[in-house]
Amino acid sequence: MSAAARERLVSVEEAADIKADIEAYFREELVRLRTKQELLQDTQGKLPQAVLNIYEKHVGVERTAEVQARGIQNPFIRADRQETSSCCP
């Protein structure tokens, strides 16, 4: 279950639809070849904005803003998943 669904900001069904769209987006986007600089730029701007756009498509601008206001940066972080070792900064 997503963090946003757990906080009851979106329904479980909405969360599933949003997650499917985000996964489809990243399946296409992550196979694109980039320089290290392009990747850094994309991770700071393009990719987070794409997630917000997908989120807004499903629940609207107001509810997306509410998720952000609650500090949920990634609405699909799972609380039941253990953290992996932080090998990379």
N, C-alpha and C positions, 0 to 999 in steps of 0.2 A: 504494500500500500504506500502511496506517495505521502510525503510530508504534508502537502497541501490538502490531500484527502483526509489525512489523520486529523488535521486541524479544522476539518469541515468547511474549508474554503471552496472546495469543489467536490462534486459527487464522485463516487468510485468510477462510475461510467465515464464521466468527463475526464477524469485522470487517465483512464485507459486509452481514450481517444487521443488525448494530448501526448501521452507517452508514445503511442504508435506513430504519430506524425513526427515527433522529435527523432525517434529511432530511424524512420525513413529518411529524414533530412540528413542525419549524420552518416547513414550508410552511403549516401551519394557524396557528401561533402568531404568526408575524411579520407577518401581514396584519391583526392586531388593532390597532385604534387605541389609542394610549396617550399620556399626557402625557409630557413629558421626565422628570419625576420618577418616574413609573410605569415607564418604560423603564429608568432607572438602577437602580431597585429590582429589577426582573425580571432584569436582566443580572447582578446580584450575588447573587441568591438563587434565584429560580424556575427560570430557564433552566439554570444549571449543575446544579441538583438534578434536573431532568428528564433531562438527559444521564446522570447517575449512575443514575437509576432504570432507564433503558433499558439501560444497560450491565449493571446487576445482573440484569435480567430474562434476559439472554442468557448471562452467564458466572458469575453468583452474586456474593454479597457478598465472599467471600474474594479472588477473582481481581480484582474491581473495586478492592478495597483495595490489592492488590499493584501495580496500575497506578498508583494515586495515590501509593503509597509510592515508586515509581520516579520520581516527579516528572512523569509524563505527564499534564498538565492536560487537554489536548484530545487524545484518542487518534487523531484523524484528521488531525493536522498532517502534511503531506507534506514530506519532506526535499528532494524533487526540485523543488519549486515555489519559484521565486524570490520574494523578498519584494517587495511593491509599495511604492511611495513612501509614506512615512508622512505623509499629508496631514492626518490627524486624530489628536488625542491619544487 
